[in-house]
């Protein structure tokens, strides 16, 4: 036996659902990876904040965008674009995020996923 593991987002270990979005989690070999799928009109401060009980997201994120377009916005006014192919790191400082346009946004989260929307 080689000890390999295979899991699929089609059958995640956990699903966290909220208005206009879902966050699927798979834990493999001690690492939790999340797949975020947000519909047009999704905004963290409106759709996830009531669940997280904080006005802005305070979770650190390291990931990549698979499709769609979103932005992350910090309290100081800094806004970063998140588009397909972007590899991003967002520190654990308060930030908002929302989908831009009419296409669903999908990203993989390699860091911080276990704490997201809790």
Secondary structure, 3 states (H helix, E strand, C coil): CCCCCCCCHHHCCEEEEECCEEEEEEEECCEEEEEEEECCCCEHHHHCHHHHCCCCECCCEEEEEEECEEEEEECCCCEEEEECCCEEEECCCCEEEEECCCCCEEEEEEECHHHCCC
